[in-house]
Amino acid sequence: MINLVALPCLCVDVFDGTDELYAGGEALNFAAHASKFEEFNVSILGAVGQDSYAKFIMDSISDKRIDISHVRVEKDKVTANNRTYLTAGGDRYYKDDSWTGDIVDKMILDHDELEFIKKSDVVFVHFWAGCFGQIIDLKKNNNFRLAVDFVEYRNFKEMEKYAPYIDYFMISGEKSILPIFEAFSKKYKGLFNVSLADKGSVTYHNGEKYFVQANEVKEVIDTTGCGDSYHAGFVCSHLINGNIYEAMRVGTELATETLSHYGGF
């Protein structure tokens, strides 16, 4: 079995107008989809408060093969939540005051959590995480595979500092940034994956380009978690069989399914 840990963002998306709740966050979405692969033992490491949002999150994954024993419960803090707005076309957007997330944004890993991560085979984290620097430091001296979602970050000079330590370097973007990641792939050993939404996805490895088209979607319900589900399929499939095209195809399948419903899983 492959031991995978995703961290640290667990949150609740609160949809404006209906106050419907959907559990989400990069780590939770990734873990939920990774748990579909029987070859993996999936753990999530994060923090929640002692409130109704935390209960909702845990209930939402109670039927999934996810170890939650490394999720902190912090009684004096609020579980991360995000008021989410949708356009008529199903795209989500947020306002300046949408996000309440200090509990995960400022999370610093303690000794036991760091020791647990060291023993994992693969680690998923997003670049904005407060503990991202700790994960990079761990990677320098440990052999786990590291998957990082840079989301829509665009400071490419800053990104390149981390490229030597990342096995799955993933970002959402547009075609204009592809040459940058092609160049990275000629200098560093990882897989550099760019999601282009309905224009498909591209991966560079050792300077070679791999392209997979997006699946046709009759109706987009909600794009929340689409990237996270793609990344889970991509990383898990590649770790199982080492085939880049197949990994991208599996990621695309999971992303397509996610587009058909509200929430990330």
Sequence and secondary structure as in RCSB ss.txt:
>XXXX:A:sequence
MINLVALPCLCVDVFDGTDELYAGGEALNFAAHASKFEEFNVSILGAVGQDSYAKFIMDSISDKRIDISHVRVEK
DKVTANNRTYLTAGGDRYYKDDSWTGDIVDKMILDHDELEFIKKSDVVFVHFWAGCFGQIIDLKKNNNFRLAVDF
VEYRNFKEMEKYAPYIDYFMISGEKSILPIFEAFSKKYKGLFNVSLADKGSVTYHNGEKYFVQANEVKEVIDTTG
CGDSYHAGFVCSHLINGNIYEAMRVGTELATETLSHYGGF
>XXXX:A:secstr
 EEEEE S  EEEEETTTTEEEEE HHHHHHHHHTT TTEEEEEEEEE SSHHHHHHHHHTTTS EEEEEEEE T
TS   EEEEEE TTS EE  TT EE HHHHT    HHHHHHHHT SEEEEETT TTHHHHHHHHHHS  EEEEE 
TT   HHHHHHHGGG SEEEEE  GGGHHHHHHHHHHSSSEEEEE GGG EEEEETTEEEEE     S     TT
HHHHHHHHHHHHHHHH  HHHHHHHHHHHHHHHTTSSS  
